[in-house]
Amino acid sequence: MTDAFQDKLQQAYELIRQNQLEEARAILQPILMSQPSADAWWLWANAVTNPEDARHALSKVLDLDPSYQPALQQLEKLNQLYPPLPEVETGTFEYSTAATAEFESAAPAPVTEPDFLTESAAEQPADMLFDDTRADVLIHSFERDTEAGRQEQAALESEVWPVESGVEEAAAAAPRGVAEKTPRRTVVLRRVLLTLLVVVVAVGGVLLVQNTRQQEQASATEVPAVAQIALEPSSAVQAVLEAAQAAANAATSQLGGPAAVSFEARDNVPTLLLRVCRTVGRDIPAALDAAMGLAARYGVSAQEEIGAVGAILIDCERDDTLLGAVTSIDNAAAFAGQTLEQTAFRATWSLLN
């Protein structure tokens, strides 16, 4: 591993220690795409907060280095607290230098916003070496979150609600006859309210299930609507969009799902953008290569009017952006003209969140 990558890993490590997880992930993501290592995946496991994200990152560490003891211990603890779902495979992608025709499917969870990272001061070394020394100081406290939830639940169960306290005070101050009737009325009122609550919850559950099924059915064939400002294409650009759409329909197996081609303004730049509706998997980077290559080949046909090309891979079931990139039309023209190789073309991309 070069000194430049070691410096990047050290920088990400310091950010994690300061609980600046989003900044740490921004540094680690390009490293995992171009030069993954067990240490980089270990840092990624400590820069995410979702148990499934942590699980597939730890599994990747052990794929690269089965003797990585901190990852073995943390994965065992994680599986005890949050058993993996049967339908989810705890893996993540391996980045390749070129798009391939066949892709292997997997299902890592999306990255979520950070809300936990704990480390023991007694375990922290003075420095972090990523070649030989194991980073055993970054350990998530899933037990802390679980115990905190139990304490909150116990506090709620033991709390005396103001309504009940008010009833007791009124009963003590009222005449004897009124005091005897108040508990009975309270019991009846509670039963009525409980019945109404059960009905509301049942109806809400039915509506939620129906809405979820409708969304799942729609997401299987539909690409999310354009988020940026759509532009009115000229006849030349319209012809390019139609040709690109036909090519995307024919390349569904390479892209991983249905795609929609649009012409819109991104940062005030007229952009040909390819949105792909697909599931998560290890082939995400390779699929982005294929989508960007398609956008580049067709975008240069109207480069007088198109200033950039881009592609976004979207998990339509969760309405979540998996990976996206955009580059200038000049870089796209160089790639389409075979004067810019895939690796160099990829280096010109600006990643989209």
C-alpha positions as CSV (number, residue, x, y, z in Angstrom):
1,M,0.0,0.0,0.0
2,T,1.4,3.4,-1.0
3,D,2.2,6.2,1.4
4,A,-0.6,8.2,-0.1
5,F,-3.2,5.5,0.8
6,Q,-1.8,5.1,4.2
7,D,-2.1,8.8,4.8
8,K,-5.8,8.6,3.6
9,L,-6.5,5.7,6.0
10,Q,-4.8,7.5,8.9
11,Q,-6.9,10.6,8.1
12,A,-10.1,8.5,8.0
13,Y,-9.1,6.9,11.3
14,E,-8.7,10.2,13.0
15,L,-12.1,11.4,11.7
16,I,-13.7,8.3,13.2
17,R,-12.1,8.9,16.5
18,Q,-13.6,12.4,16.4
19,N,-17.0,10.9,15.5
20,Q,-17.0,12.6,12.1
21,L,-18.2,9.5,10.3
22,E,-19.6,11.2,7.2
23,E,-16.3,12.8,6.4
24,A,-14.5,9.5,7.1
25,R,-16.8,7.6,4.6
26,A,-16.1,10.2,2.0
27,I,-12.4,9.4,2.2
28,L,-12.8,5.6,2.4
29,Q,-15.3,5.2,-0.5
30,P,-12.8,5.9,-3.3
31,I,-10.2,3.7,-1.6
32,L,-12.6,0.8,-1.5
33,M,-13.4,1.3,-5.1
34,S,-9.8,1.4,-6.3
35,Q,-7.5,-0.3,-3.8
36,P,-9.5,-2.2,-1.1
37,S,-7.8,-3.8,1.8
38,A,-8.7,-5.4,5.1
39,D,-7.8,-2.3,7.1
40,A,-9.9,-0.1,4.8
41,W,-12.9,-2.3,5.2
42,W,-12.4,-2.4,9.0
43,L,-12.5,1.4,9.1
44,W,-15.6,1.4,6.9
45,A,-17.3,-1.0,9.4
46,N,-16.6,1.6,12.1
47,A,-17.8,4.5,9.9
48,V,-21.3,3.2,9.4
49,T,-24.1,2.8,11.9
50,N,-26.5,0.3,10.4
51,P,-25.9,-3.3,11.7
52,E,-26.2,-4.7,8.2
53,D,-23.7,-2.2,6.8
54,A,-21.3,-3.2,9.6
55,R,-21.9,-6.9,9.0
56,H,-21.1,-6.9,5.3
57,A,-18.0,-4.7,5.9
58,L,-16.7,-7.1,8.6
59,S,-17.3,-10.1,6.3
60,K,-15.3,-8.3,3.6
61,V,-12.4,-7.9,6.1
62,L,-12.4,-11.6,6.8
63,D,-12.6,-12.4,3.1
64,L,-9.3,-10.5,2.6
65,D,-7.7,-11.6,5.9
66,P,-9.3,-14.5,7.8
67,S,-6.9,-14.0,10.7
68,Y,-8.2,-10.5,11.5
69,Q,-9.1,-11.1,15.1
70,P,-10.9,-7.7,15.8
71,A,-13.2,-8.4,12.9
72,L,-13.9,-11.9,14.0
73,Q,-14.8,-10.8,17.5
74,Q,-16.9,-7.9,16.4
75,L,-18.8,-10.0,13.8
76,E,-19.6,-12.6,16.4
77,K,-20.9,-9.9,18.8
78,L,-22.9,-8.3,16.0
79,N,-24.6,-11.6,15.0
80,Q,-25.6,-12.2,18.6
81,L,-27.3,-8.8,19.0
82,Y,-28.7,-8.5,15.4
83,P,-29.0,-11.9,13.7
84,P,-28.8,-11.5,9.9
85,L,-32.0,-11.6,7.9
86,P,-32.4,-14.8,5.8
87,E,-32.9,-13.0,2.5
88,V,-29.9,-10.6,2.9
89,E,-26.4,-11.7,2.0
90,T,-23.8,-10.0,4.1
91,G,-21.4,-9.0,1.3
92,T,-20.4,-5.9,-0.6
93,F,-18.9,-5.0,-3.9
94,E,-15.4,-5.6,-5.3
95,Y,-14.4,-2.9,-7.7
96,S,-13.0,-3.9,-11.0
97,T,-11.1,-1.8,-13.6
98,A,-13.5,-2.6,-16.5
99,A,-17.1,-3.4,-17.0
100,T,-17.9,-7.1,-17.3
101,A,-20.7,-8.8,-19.2
102,E,-21.7,-11.1,-16.3
103,F,-22.4,-9.8,-12.8
104,E,-22.7,-11.7,-9.5
105,S,-25.6,-10.5,-7.3
106,A,-25.4,-9.7,-3.6
107,A,-27.3,-7.5,-1.2
108,P,-25.4,-5.1,1.1
109,A,-27.5,-2.6,3.0
110,P,-27.3,1.1,2.2
111,V,-25.2,3.5,4.1
112,T,-27.1,5.3,6.8
113,E,-26.3,8.4,8.8
114,P,-23.9,7.8,11.8
115,D,-25.4,7.6,15.3
116,F,-22.9,5.5,17.3
117,L,-19.2,4.9,17.6
118,T,-17.6,3.9,20.9
119,E,-14.0,3.0,21.7
120,S,-12.2,2.1,24.9
121,A,-9.4,4.4,26.0
122,A,-7.4,1.5,27.4
123,E,-7.4,-0.2,24.0
124,Q,-6.3,2.8,21.9
125,P,-2.7,2.6,20.5
126,A,-0.7,5.8,20.0
127,D,-0.6,5.4,16.2
128,M,-2.6,3.5,13.6
129,L,-0.5,1.3,11.2
130,F,-2.4,-0.2,8.3
131,D,0.1,-2.7,6.9
132,D,0.7,-5.1,9.9
133,T,-0.8,-3.6,13.1
134,R,-4.5,-4.5,13.7
135,A,-6.9,-1.7,14.4
136,D,-8.6,-3.2,17.4
137,V,-9.6,0.1,19.0
138,L,-12.8,0.8,17.0
139,I,-15.6,-1.3,18.4
140,H,-19.2,-0.5,18.0
141,S,-21.4,-0.6,21.1
142,F,-24.6,-2.3,19.9
143,E,-25.1,-3.5,23.5
144,R,-25.2,0.2,24.6
145,D,-28.0,1.0,22.2
146,T,-30.0,-2.2,23.2
147,E,-29.6,-1.5,26.9
148,A,-30.6,2.2,26.4
149,G,-33.8,1.1,24.7
150,R,-34.6,-1.3,27.6
151,Q,-34.0,1.5,30.2
152,E,-36.3,3.9,28.3
153,Q,-39.0,1.2,28.1
154,A,-38.7,0.5,31.8
155,A,-38.9,4.2,32.6
156,L,-42.1,4.6,30.5
157,E,-43.7,1.6,32.1
158,S,-43.0,2.9,35.7
159,E,-43.9,6.5,35.0
160,V,-47.0,7.9,36.6
161,W,-49.0,9.7,33.9
162,P,-50.5,13.1,34.7
163,V,-54.0,11.9,33.8
164,E,-53.9,9.1,36.5
165,S,-52.4,11.5,39.1
166,G,-55.2,14.0,38.4
167,V,-57.9,11.4,38.9
168,E,-56.4,10.3,42.2
169,E,-56.2,13.9,43.4
170,A,-59.7,14.6,42.4
171,A,-61.0,11.5,44.1
172,A,-59.3,12.6,47.4
173,A,-60.8,16.1,47.2
174,A,-64.3,15.1,46.1
175,P,-67.2,13.9,48.4
176,R,-67.3,10.2,49.1
177,G,-70.0,9.4,46.6
178,V,-68.2,11.1,43.8
179,A,-65.0,9.4,44.7
180,E,-66.6,6.0,44.5
181,K,-68.0,6.7,41.0
182,T,-64.8,8.2,39.5
183,P,-62.8,4.9,39.3
184,R,-65.7,3.2,37.5
185,R,-66.0,6.0,35.0
186,T,-62.2,6.0,34.5
187,V,-62.2,2.2,33.8
188,V,-65.0,2.6,31.2
189,L,-63.3,5.5,29.6
190,R,-60.0,3.6,29.4
191,R,-61.8,0.6,27.7
192,V,-63.4,2.9,25.2
193,L,-60.1,4.6,24.4
194,L,-58.3,1.2,24.2
195,T,-60.9,-0.1,21.7
196,L,-60.6,3.0,19.5
197,L,-56.8,2.7,19.6
198,V,-57.0,-0.9,18.5
199,V,-59.3,0.0,15.6
200,V,-57.1,2.8,14.5
201,V,-53.9,0.7,14.6
202,A,-55.6,-2.1,12.7
203,V,-56.9,0.2,9.9
204,G,-53.5,1.9,9.8
205,G,-51.7,-1.4,9.4
206,V,-53.9,-2.5,6.6
207,L,-53.4,0.8,4.7
208,L,-49.6,0.5,5.3
209,V,-49.4,-3.0,3.9
210,Q,-51.5,-2.0,0.8
211,N,-49.3,1.1,0.2
212,T,-46.1,-1.0,0.6
213,R,-47.3,-3.6,-1.9
214,Q,-48.2,-0.9,-4.4
215,Q,-44.8,0.7,-4.1
216,E,-43.1,-2.6,-4.5
217,Q,-45.1,-3.4,-7.6
218,A,-44.4,0.0,-9.1
219,S,-40.7,0.0,-8.2
220,A,-40.1,-3.2,-10.2
221,T,-40.7,-1.5,-13.5
222,E,-40.5,2.3,-12.9
223,V,-37.5,4.6,-12.5
224,P,-37.9,7.5,-10.0
225,A,-38.8,10.8,-11.5
226,V,-36.2,13.4,-12.5
227,A,-35.0,15.3,-9.5
228,Q,-33.3,18.2,-11.4
229,I,-34.8,20.8,-13.8
230,A,-35.7,19.1,-17.0
231,L,-34.7,20.9,-20.2
232,E,-36.6,21.2,-23.5
233,P,-34.4,19.2,-25.9
234,S,-33.8,20.3,-29.5
235,S,-34.6,17.9,-32.3
236,A,-31.0,16.8,-32.4
237,V,-30.9,16.2,-28.6
238,Q,-34.2,14.4,-28.8
239,A,-32.9,12.0,-31.4
240,V,-29.9,11.3,-29.1
241,L,-32.2,10.7,-26.1
242,E,-34.3,8.2,-28.1
243,A,-31.3,6.4,-29.4
244,A,-29.7,6.2,-25.9
245,Q,-33.0,5.0,-24.5
246,A,-33.2,2.2,-27.0
247,A,-29.6,1.2,-26.2
248,A,-30.3,1.2,-22.5
249,N,-33.4,-1.0,-23.0
250,A,-31.2,-3.5,-24.9
251,A,-28.5,-3.4,-22.2
252,T,-30.7,-4.1,-19.2
253,S,-28.7,-7.2,-18.2
254,Q,-25.5,-5.2,-18.1
255,L,-27.0,-2.3,-16.3
256,G,-28.8,-4.5,-13.8
257,G,-32.3,-3.1,-14.4
258,P,-34.5,-0.8,-16.4
259,A,-33.2,2.6,-17.3
260,A,-34.5,6.0,-18.2
261,V,-32.6,8.6,-20.2
262,S,-33.3,12.3,-19.5
263,F,-31.9,15.8,-20.5
264,E,-31.7,18.1,-17.5
265,A,-29.7,20.9,-15.9
266,R,-27.3,19.8,-13.2
267,D,-25.5,22.7,-11.6
268,N,-26.6,24.8,-14.6
269,V,-24.9,22.4,-17.1
270,P,-27.1,20.7,-19.7
271,T,-26.6,17.0,-18.9
272,L,-27.6,13.7,-20.5
273,L,-28.4,11.5,-17.5
274,L,-29.0,7.8,-17.3
275,R,-31.0,6.6,-14.3
276,V,-31.0,2.8,-13.7
277,C,-33.5,1.2,-11.4
278,R,-31.8,-1.9,-9.9
279,T,-31.1,-3.9,-6.8
280,V,-28.0,-3.6,-4.7
281,G,-25.1,-6.0,-5.3
282,R,-21.4,-6.5,-5.7
283,D,-21.6,-5.5,-9.4
284,I,-22.6,-1.9,-8.6
285,P,-19.2,-0.3,-9.7
286,A,-19.1,-2.4,-12.9
287,A,-22.8,-1.5,-13.7
288,L,-21.9,2.2,-13.2
289,D,-19.0,1.7,-15.7
290,A,-21.4,0.3,-18.2
291,A,-24.0,3.1,-17.7
292,M,-21.4,5.9,-17.9
293,G,-20.0,4.3,-21.1
294,L,-23.4,4.3,-22.7
295,A,-24.1,7.9,-21.7
296,A,-20.7,9.0,-23.1
297,R,-21.1,7.2,-26.4
298,Y,-24.5,8.8,-27.1
299,G,-23.9,12.2,-25.5
300,V,-21.1,13.1,-27.8
301,S,-23.5,12.9,-30.8
302,A,-24.9,16.3,-29.7
303,Q,-21.9,17.7,-27.8
304,E,-22.6,21.2,-29.0
305,E,-25.8,21.2,-26.8
306,I,-24.8,18.7,-24.1
307,G,-22.3,19.9,-21.6
308,A,-22.0,16.7,-19.4
309,V,-23.1,13.1,-19.1
310,G,-23.8,11.1,-16.1
311,A,-25.4,8.0,-14.6
312,I,-27.2,7.2,-11.3
313,L,-27.9,3.7,-10.0
314,I,-31.0,3.7,-7.7
315,D,-32.5,1.0,-5.4
316,C,-36.1,1.6,-6.4
317,E,-37.5,-0.5,-3.6
318,R,-36.0,1.7,-1.0
319,D,-35.9,4.9,-3.1
320,D,-32.2,5.2,-2.3
321,T,-29.3,6.3,-4.5
322,L,-26.6,3.5,-4.6
323,L,-23.9,5.1,-6.7
324,G,-23.8,7.9,-9.3
325,A,-21.3,9.9,-11.3
326,V,-21.1,12.8,-13.8
327,T,-18.3,14.0,-16.1
328,S,-17.8,16.7,-18.8
329,I,-18.7,16.1,-22.4
330,D,-15.0,16.6,-23.3
331,N,-14.0,13.6,-21.1
332,A,-16.9,11.7,-22.6
333,A,-15.8,12.5,-26.1
334,A,-12.2,11.4,-25.3
335,F,-13.5,8.1,-23.9
336,A,-15.9,7.5,-26.8
337,G,-13.0,8.2,-29.2
338,Q,-10.9,5.6,-27.4
339,T,-8.2,8.2,-26.5
340,L,-9.1,7.9,-22.8
341,E,-9.0,4.4,-21.2
342,Q,-11.5,3.2,-18.7
343,T,-9.4,3.8,-15.6
344,A,-8.5,7.3,-16.7
345,F,-12.1,8.0,-17.7
346,R,-13.3,6.9,-14.3
347,A,-10.8,9.3,-12.6
348,T,-12.6,12.2,-14.3
349,W,-15.9,11.4,-12.6
350,S,-17.5,13.4,-9.9
351,L,-19.4,11.1,-7.6
352,L,-23.1,11.9,-6.9
353,N,-24.8,11.1,-3.6
